[in-house]
């Protein structure tokens, strides 16, 4: 999931001031469901940011901030991998065998690892 649009952050900030969802919906010209969805999406993103503050290589944090696809994160988590260091230790051959990770996702993961000076074992 990509970073929420600026408007969603504004909606969440407005609601956080103590305004009701009805007041927030009226202020932004959206439905109450839209307000709730914006608040949830911003919280999800912020939780991902907090995870990355603790561990820059967190699979869950990377997914929640839109750096990697949610489906990629699920595929890695099914394999018991929670961060990119664990993935790097498994090696290139192993990574290519994980179901649910295609070439685009693999390239994205490799780019992140390179950026963080983490390299796959041979």
N, C-alpha and C positions, 0 to 999 in steps of 0.2 A: 504494500500500500504506500502510495506516495505521500509526501508531506502534505498535510491539510492546507487548503488555501487560506490566505490571510483573513478572509471573512470569517472562517470557522474559528480562528483564534480570537477574533473580535467578539464573536457570539459567546464563546466560552468565558472570556474575560468579563463581559457584561453580566453574564449569569452569575459569575463568581462574586460579584459585588453584592449579591443578596437579592437581586431582581428575580421575580418568579419566571417560570418558563413562558407563561402567558404574556408577561410584560416584555420579555426578551423577543418572543415571536412577533409581537406587535411592532417593536422597535426596528427589527430587521425585515419585516414583511414576509415572514416565512411561517410555516406551521409549527405547532408544538413538537411534532415528531422530528421536524427539521432541526429544531433547537437541541433536542435530546441527541440526535445523531451527531450533530456538530460537537457537542460536549464530549460524547463518548469517543469520537475519532481523535479529538485533541488530546484527551487523557491517554489514549492508547499510544499516540505518538510520543507524548511526554514520558510515559513509562519506558518506551524504547530508548529515549535519550538518557534517562537515568541509568538504564542497564549499560549503555555504552560509556557513560561516565565512570562506571565501576570496572568495565571490561570492554575495551574498544573492539574486541574480536567476538563479542557475544552474538551468536546466531539469532537469538530472539530479538536482541536490540537492533541488529541490522535489518531484520524483517519489519519490525514495528516502525522503523524510521524510513522505510521504503528503499533502503540501499540494495537489499536482495528481495526476491519474490517470496511471498508467504509460502508458496508450494515448495520452493527450494528449502526454506527453513524446516518445513514439516518433514521433507525427505531426509534431511540431515538429523533431525531430532529422533526420527524413527530408528536411525542407525546408532543413536546414543551420543551423537556429537552435539555439544552445546557451545563450542567456540571454534574459531578457525585454527587455533593451535592444535587442538585434537585432530582436526581434519588433516592438517599438514603432516602430523606424525604418521598418519595412515599411508601416505604415499600416493603417487599419481595413478597407479594401476587400480587401487582401491576406489579412489574418487570416481574414476570413469565407470565403475560398476554400480554405483548407487542409482537405483531407480528413481526417476522423478527429477533428475538433474541433467538437463540438456546442454548442448554446446554453448548457448548464450549465457545460461546461468553459470556454467563452468568458467567461461571467460570473465564474467563479472567477479566471481569469487577469486579467481587468480589475480585480477587487477587490485582487489582489496588487499589480498595477501602481500602483493608486491609493494603496495603503498605503505603497509605496516611492517615491511621488512621481514615477512614470514614466508618461508619457502617449503614447498612439498618435498617430502623425503622421496628418494628414488625407489 
